[in-house]
Amino acid sequence: MKVNKRGIVAAGVIAIVSTLSLAGCSTATEGGDSSDAEGGGTLTVWVDAERVDALKSAAESYEDKTGVKVKLVGKSVDDMKDDFIQQVPTGKGPDVVMGAHDWLGELSTNGVVAPLELGDSSGDYLPVALQAATYDGTVYMLPYAVENIAVLRNADMVPEAPSSFDDMVSQGTFVVEQGAEGNPYHLYPFQTAFGAPVFGTDDSGSYDSSDLQLGSEGGTAFADWLAAQGAAGTLNTDIDGEIAKQQFLDGTAAFWLTGPWNVGAATDAGINVAIDPVPSPTGETASPFAGVKGFFVSSESKNKVAANDFLVNYIGTEDVQLELFKAGNVLPALTAAADSAASDPIIAGFQAVGADAVPMPAIPAMGSVWEFWGVAEAAIINGSDPATTWQKLVDDVTAAIK
């Protein structure tokens, strides 16, 4: 495999790793204590069980080059974050854990992750991936995949992409997952088109919890738009994820706002799927949330130099990121790998939409937003006064954050 040497100089890293190894550098891990490998230490890496095979080549290459063994431990994604937070302070757990960028607020608050040095390779990643990997101006994650929603269009029903939201709904039925308690994740592109992000950002580009933007004029305008779409029946809280899927699969709906996780079901159903940008209701860019997946280094790892080297110079290579892409079919975070994967027009479509995406806020205050956000949007769609309902949302979130 190719090894990225734009970061830490390999020879220096090997020397440092060897020194750390002789000092007994490995942390205790699930399934037993890490022990020194012949010629080096052991890096224990917790990985989504479905992606272990995709990392085997990188692990073997790293051990061959440095003498440091990489132990890949397949874990359930449902348990990984909580287990990591619980085990790190005790000196147990892995040196590296795979996870999502929106874990960062919780991981940072609990003090269980260490900063990552990307070096010159920072410019090799999609901008939204690098932004998501950064918290309070510090990089903590090596990104490997970027996921965002887009509009799936039945190209046999509607041959050309619509030019606006109104153009789209005039050409065929549009479905988007909502449900009784709403689904603000899926409606966020429309909200941003009204100039109403959840939070503003500070000088470092990080989200600022003291700068709540929901209460802006754009937020009020978005609430009015929601009410109009609810009255017209374009948005409907009776449409949950399964109903939205079924209506697209059976040809009732020509447009479906969803993510890459649902493309397989559509193509398996024989639908000629095209991927379109989220059509704007205002003429301004409709920016969806991006979810970025990556790897974090434990703050208690005694092998931080080796862990950083393995991530930056091995996981951060085109061939490894493409192996991870094959395992999950999610756009790679490394630009070169993303461009290669985009030879598939479906992936290219999501990449194009993702160029306008913004990272889902990872700051702890976002929990207060989720608590009230969807319920308020659902109420507006169902006929509640948009101005008073939206203002109550703003007031509730503000009080919860304080």
C-alpha positions as CSV (number, residue, x, y, z in Angstrom):
1,M,0.0,0.0,0.0
2,K,1.0,3.6,-0.4
3,V,2.2,5.4,2.7
4,N,1.7,9.1,3.2
5,K,5.0,10.6,4.1
6,R,3.8,14.2,4.1
7,G,3.1,14.1,7.9
8,I,5.6,12.8,10.5
9,V,8.9,11.6,9.1
10,A,8.7,7.8,9.3
11,A,12.2,7.2,10.5
12,G,11.8,9.6,13.4
13,V,8.5,8.1,14.3
14,I,9.9,4.6,14.3
15,A,12.7,5.6,16.6
16,I,10.3,7.3,19.0
17,V,7.8,4.4,18.9
18,S,10.6,1.9,19.6
19,T,11.7,4.0,22.6
20,L,8.1,4.1,23.9
21,S,7.7,0.4,23.3
22,L,10.8,-0.4,25.4
23,A,9.2,1.6,28.2
24,G,6.1,-0.6,28.1
25,C,3.9,1.8,26.3
26,S,0.7,-0.1,25.5
27,T,-2.6,0.5,27.3
28,A,-4.8,-2.3,28.7
29,T,-7.5,-3.3,26.3
30,E,-10.7,-5.2,26.0
31,G,-10.0,-8.9,26.0
32,G,-6.7,-8.5,27.9
33,D,-3.8,-6.2,28.5
34,S,-1.9,-5.0,25.5
35,S,1.5,-6.5,25.5
36,D,4.7,-5.6,23.7
37,A,5.1,-7.1,20.2
38,E,8.4,-8.3,19.0
39,G,10.3,-5.2,17.9
40,G,7.6,-2.8,19.1
41,G,4.5,-2.2,21.1
42,T,0.8,-2.8,20.3
43,L,-1.8,-0.4,19.1
44,T,-5.3,-1.5,19.9
45,V,-7.9,-0.1,17.6
46,W,-11.6,-0.4,18.2
47,V,-13.4,-0.6,14.9
48,D,-17.0,-1.0,13.7
49,A,-17.2,-4.8,13.2
50,E,-18.2,-4.3,9.6
51,R,-15.0,-2.5,8.8
52,V,-12.3,-4.7,10.4
53,D,-11.5,-6.4,7.1
54,A,-11.0,-3.0,5.3
55,L,-8.3,-2.1,7.8
56,K,-6.3,-5.3,7.8
57,S,-3.9,-4.4,5.0
58,A,-3.1,-1.0,6.7
59,A,-2.5,-2.8,10.0
60,E,-0.2,-5.4,8.5
61,S,1.7,-2.7,6.5
62,Y,2.2,-0.6,9.7
63,E,3.5,-3.6,11.6
64,D,5.9,-4.6,8.8
65,K,7.3,-1.0,8.6
66,T,7.5,-0.2,12.3
67,G,7.4,-3.4,14.3
68,V,4.3,-2.0,16.1
69,K,1.5,-4.5,16.0
70,V,-2.0,-3.1,15.3
71,K,-4.7,-5.1,17.0
72,L,-8.1,-4.6,15.4
73,V,-11.0,-5.2,17.7
74,G,-14.5,-5.3,16.1
75,K,-17.1,-3.6,18.2
76,S,-20.8,-2.7,17.9
77,V,-21.3,0.9,17.0
78,D,-24.1,1.0,19.6
79,D,-21.7,0.4,22.5
80,M,-18.4,1.9,21.2
81,K,-18.7,5.5,22.4
82,D,-20.0,4.7,25.9
83,D,-17.5,1.9,26.4
84,F,-14.7,4.2,25.3
85,I,-15.7,7.0,27.7
86,Q,-16.0,4.6,30.6
87,Q,-12.8,2.7,30.0
88,V,-10.3,5.4,29.1
89,P,-10.1,7.0,32.6
90,T,-9.4,3.6,34.1
91,G,-6.4,3.1,31.9
92,K,-8.2,0.5,29.9
93,G,-9.7,0.7,26.4
94,P,-8.1,1.2,23.1
95,D,-5.3,3.5,21.8
96,V,-7.6,4.4,18.9
97,V,-11.4,4.3,18.4
98,M,-13.5,4.7,15.3
99,G,-16.5,7.0,15.7
100,A,-18.5,9.9,14.5
101,H,-17.5,13.6,14.6
102,D,-20.6,14.5,16.6
103,W,-19.2,12.5,19.5
104,L,-16.5,15.2,19.9
105,G,-18.3,17.4,22.4
106,E,-18.9,14.5,24.7
107,L,-15.5,13.0,24.2
108,S,-13.8,16.4,24.8
109,T,-15.9,17.2,27.9
110,N,-14.9,13.9,29.4
111,G,-11.2,14.4,28.5
112,V,-10.8,11.1,26.8
113,V,-9.4,12.2,23.4
114,A,-6.0,13.6,22.5
115,P,-5.2,16.2,19.8
116,L,-4.1,14.8,16.4
117,E,-1.3,16.3,14.3
118,L,-2.2,16.1,10.6
119,G,0.8,18.2,9.4
120,D,0.8,19.1,5.8
121,S,-1.8,16.4,5.1
122,S,-4.6,18.6,6.5
123,G,-5.0,20.1,3.1
124,D,-5.7,16.7,1.5
125,Y,-9.1,16.3,3.1
126,L,-12.5,17.6,2.0
127,P,-13.1,21.0,3.8
128,V,-16.2,19.9,5.5
129,A,-14.4,16.8,6.8
130,L,-11.5,18.8,8.3
131,Q,-14.0,21.3,9.8
132,A,-15.9,18.4,11.5
133,A,-12.7,16.9,12.8
134,T,-11.8,20.2,14.6
135,Y,-13.2,21.2,18.0
136,D,-12.4,24.5,19.6
137,G,-9.7,25.1,17.0
138,T,-7.9,21.8,17.6
139,V,-8.0,18.7,15.3
140,Y,-9.0,15.6,17.2
141,M,-10.1,13.2,14.5
142,L,-8.7,11.6,11.4
143,P,-11.7,11.7,9.0
144,Y,-12.4,8.8,6.7
145,A,-16.0,9.3,5.4
146,V,-18.5,12.1,4.9
147,E,-22.3,11.5,4.7
148,N,-25.1,13.9,3.9
149,I,-28.5,13.9,2.4
150,A,-29.6,14.8,-1.1
151,V,-32.6,14.5,-3.3
152,L,-33.1,11.1,-5.0
153,R,-35.0,11.7,-8.2
154,N,-36.8,9.0,-10.3
155,A,-35.2,10.0,-13.6
156,D,-37.7,8.0,-15.6
157,M,-40.5,10.1,-14.1
158,V,-38.7,13.5,-14.1
159,P,-35.7,13.5,-16.6
160,E,-34.1,16.8,-15.5
161,A,-33.2,18.2,-12.1
162,P,-35.6,20.9,-10.9
163,S,-34.3,24.4,-10.5
164,S,-36.0,25.3,-7.2
165,F,-38.2,23.8,-4.5
166,D,-41.4,25.1,-6.2
167,D,-40.2,23.7,-9.5
168,M,-39.7,20.3,-7.8
169,V,-43.1,20.1,-6.2
170,S,-44.8,21.2,-9.4
171,Q,-43.3,18.2,-11.2
172,G,-44.1,15.4,-8.9
173,T,-44.7,14.3,-5.3
174,F,-41.9,15.0,-2.9
175,V,-41.4,13.0,0.3
176,V,-39.2,13.5,3.3
177,E,-39.1,11.7,6.6
178,Q,-40.9,13.6,9.4
179,G,-43.1,11.7,11.9
180,A,-45.1,12.9,14.8
181,E,-42.1,14.6,16.5
182,G,-40.7,16.0,13.3
183,N,-37.3,15.5,11.8
184,P,-35.2,18.7,11.8
185,Y,-32.1,16.9,10.4
186,H,-34.0,16.4,7.1
187,L,-35.4,19.9,7.0
188,Y,-32.2,21.7,7.9
189,P,-31.2,22.4,4.2
190,F,-34.4,24.4,3.8
191,Q,-33.7,26.3,7.1
192,T,-30.2,27.2,6.0
193,A,-31.6,28.5,2.7
194,F,-33.4,31.1,4.9
195,G,-30.2,32.2,6.5
196,A,-31.0,30.5,9.8
197,P,-28.2,28.1,11.0
198,V,-28.6,26.7,14.5
199,F,-25.4,28.4,15.8
200,G,-23.0,31.0,14.5
201,T,-19.2,30.3,14.5
202,D,-16.2,31.9,16.2
203,D,-13.0,33.0,14.7
204,S,-11.7,29.4,14.5
205,G,-14.7,28.3,12.6
206,S,-16.1,26.3,15.5
207,Y,-19.7,26.6,16.5
208,D,-20.4,29.1,19.2
209,S,-23.1,28.1,21.7
210,S,-23.6,31.7,22.8
211,D,-24.5,32.7,19.3
212,L,-27.9,31.0,18.8
213,Q,-29.1,31.9,15.3
214,L,-32.5,30.2,15.4
215,G,-34.1,33.4,16.6
216,S,-32.9,35.4,13.6
217,E,-35.2,36.9,11.0
218,G,-34.3,34.0,8.8
219,G,-35.6,31.6,11.5
220,T,-39.0,33.4,11.6
221,A,-39.2,33.3,7.8
222,F,-38.4,29.6,7.8
223,A,-41.2,29.0,10.3
224,D,-43.6,30.8,8.0
225,W,-42.5,28.7,5.1
226,L,-42.9,25.5,7.2
227,A,-46.5,26.5,8.0
228,A,-47.2,27.1,4.3
229,Q,-45.8,23.7,3.3
230,G,-47.9,22.0,6.0
231,A,-51.0,23.7,4.8
232,A,-50.3,22.7,1.3
233,G,-49.6,19.1,2.3
234,T,-46.1,19.2,0.9
235,L,-44.7,18.4,4.4
236,N,-46.6,15.9,6.4
237,T,-45.9,14.5,9.9
238,D,-47.8,11.3,8.9
239,I,-44.9,10.5,6.6
240,D,-42.3,8.6,8.6
241,G,-39.1,7.1,7.2
242,E,-40.7,3.8,6.0
243,I,-43.7,5.5,4.4
244,A,-41.4,7.9,2.5
245,K,-39.3,5.0,1.3
246,Q,-42.3,3.0,0.2
247,Q,-43.8,5.9,-1.7
248,F,-40.6,6.4,-3.7
249,L,-40.1,2.7,-4.3
250,D,-43.6,2.2,-5.6
251,G,-43.4,5.3,-7.9
252,T,-46.0,7.4,-5.9
253,A,-43.2,9.9,-5.2
254,A,-40.8,11.2,-7.8
255,F,-38.5,12.9,-5.3
256,W,-37.2,11.7,-2.0
257,L,-34.9,13.6,0.4
258,T,-32.7,11.1,2.1
259,G,-29.2,9.8,2.4
260,P,-26.9,7.3,0.7
261,W,-28.1,4.6,3.1
262,N,-31.3,4.3,1.1
263,V,-29.9,4.3,-2.4
264,G,-29.5,0.6,-2.5
265,A,-33.2,0.0,-1.8
266,A,-34.1,2.3,-4.7
267,T,-31.7,0.8,-7.2
268,D,-32.7,-2.8,-6.1
269,A,-36.3,-1.8,-6.9
270,G,-35.3,-1.0,-10.4
271,I,-35.6,2.8,-10.1
272,N,-33.4,4.9,-12.4
273,V,-32.0,7.1,-9.6
274,A,-30.4,10.5,-10.1
275,I,-28.9,12.5,-7.2
276,D,-29.8,16.2,-7.1
277,P,-28.9,19.1,-4.8
278,V,-31.5,20.0,-2.3
279,P,-33.6,22.6,-4.2
280,S,-33.8,25.9,-2.5
281,P,-37.0,27.6,-1.5
282,T,-35.3,31.0,-1.5
283,G,-32.6,31.0,-4.2
284,E,-29.9,30.8,-1.5
285,T,-27.9,27.7,-1.0
286,A,-29.7,24.9,0.9
287,S,-26.9,23.3,3.0
288,P,-27.6,20.0,4.6
289,F,-25.8,18.6,7.7
290,A,-22.7,16.5,7.1
291,G,-21.9,13.6,9.4
292,V,-18.2,12.7,9.3
293,K,-16.7,9.5,10.5
294,G,-13.2,9.0,11.7
295,F,-10.7,7.9,14.3
296,F,-9.8,9.3,17.7
297,V,-6.7,8.8,19.8
298,S,-7.2,8.0,23.5
299,S,-6.0,10.7,25.9
300,E,-4.6,7.8,28.1
301,S,-2.8,6.0,25.3
302,K,0.9,5.6,26.0
303,N,1.5,5.1,22.3
304,K,0.2,8.5,21.1
305,V,3.0,9.0,18.6
306,A,2.5,5.6,17.0
307,A,-1.3,6.1,17.0
308,N,-0.9,9.5,15.3
309,D,1.5,8.0,12.7
310,F,-0.8,5.1,12.0
311,L,-3.8,7.3,11.4
312,V,-2.2,10.1,9.4
313,N,0.2,8.0,7.3
314,Y,-1.7,4.8,6.9
315,I,-5.5,5.4,7.4
316,G,-5.1,8.7,5.7
317,T,-4.1,7.2,2.4
318,E,-6.1,6.9,-0.8
319,D,-6.0,3.1,-0.9
320,V,-7.1,2.6,2.7
321,Q,-9.9,5.2,2.5
322,L,-11.1,3.4,-0.7
323,E,-11.1,0.1,1.2
324,L,-13.3,1.7,3.9
325,F,-15.5,3.2,1.1
326,K,-16.0,-0.3,-0.3
327,A,-17.0,-1.5,3.1
328,G,-19.6,1.2,3.7
329,N,-20.2,2.9,0.3
330,V,-19.9,6.3,2.0
331,L,-17.9,9.1,0.4
332,P,-14.3,9.1,1.5
333,A,-13.0,12.1,3.5
334,L,-9.7,12.2,1.7
335,T,-10.2,14.3,-1.5
336,A,-8.2,12.0,-3.8
337,A,-10.2,9.0,-2.6
338,A,-13.4,10.9,-2.9
339,D,-12.6,11.8,-6.4
340,S,-11.9,8.2,-7.3
341,A,-15.1,7.0,-5.7
342,A,-17.0,9.6,-7.6
343,S,-16.5,7.8,-10.8
344,D,-19.9,6.3,-9.7
345,P,-22.5,9.0,-10.6
346,I,-24.4,8.3,-7.4
347,I,-21.4,9.0,-5.3
348,A,-20.6,12.0,-7.5
349,G,-24.0,13.4,-6.8
350,F,-23.7,13.1,-3.0
351,Q,-20.2,14.6,-3.3
352,A,-21.5,17.6,-5.1
353,V,-24.3,18.2,-2.6
354,G,-21.8,17.6,0.2
355,A,-19.6,20.5,-1.1
356,D,-22.3,22.8,0.4
357,A,-22.9,20.8,3.5
358,V,-22.0,22.0,7.0
359,P,-20.9,19.7,9.9
360,M,-23.6,18.8,12.4
361,P,-22.7,20.7,15.5
362,A,-20.8,18.6,18.0
363,I,-20.9,21.1,20.9
364,P,-22.8,19.9,24.0
365,A,-25.4,22.7,23.6
366,M,-26.7,20.9,20.5
367,G,-28.4,18.4,22.8
368,S,-30.6,21.3,24.1
369,V,-31.6,22.1,20.5
370,W,-32.6,18.5,19.6
371,E,-34.8,18.4,22.7
372,F,-37.2,21.0,21.4
373,W,-36.5,21.5,17.7
374,G,-38.4,18.7,16.0
375,V,-41.5,19.0,18.2
376,A,-41.7,22.7,17.3
377,E,-41.4,22.1,13.6
378,A,-44.0,19.3,13.7
379,A,-46.4,21.6,15.5
380,I,-45.9,24.3,12.9
381,I,-46.4,21.9,10.0
382,N,-49.6,20.7,11.7
383,G,-51.1,24.3,12.0
384,S,-49.7,25.9,15.1
385,D,-49.0,29.6,14.8
386,P,-45.5,29.8,13.3
387,A,-44.3,33.0,15.0
388,T,-45.2,32.0,18.5
389,T,-44.2,28.4,18.2
390,W,-40.8,29.3,16.8
391,Q,-40.2,31.9,19.4
392,K,-41.1,29.4,22.1
393,L,-38.5,27.0,20.5
394,V,-35.9,29.8,20.7
395,D,-36.8,30.6,24.3
396,D,-36.7,27.0,25.4
397,V,-33.4,26.3,23.8
398,T,-31.9,29.5,25.2
399,A,-33.0,28.6,28.7
400,A,-31.8,25.0,28.4
401,I,-28.3,26.1,27.2
402,K,-28.0,28.6,30.1
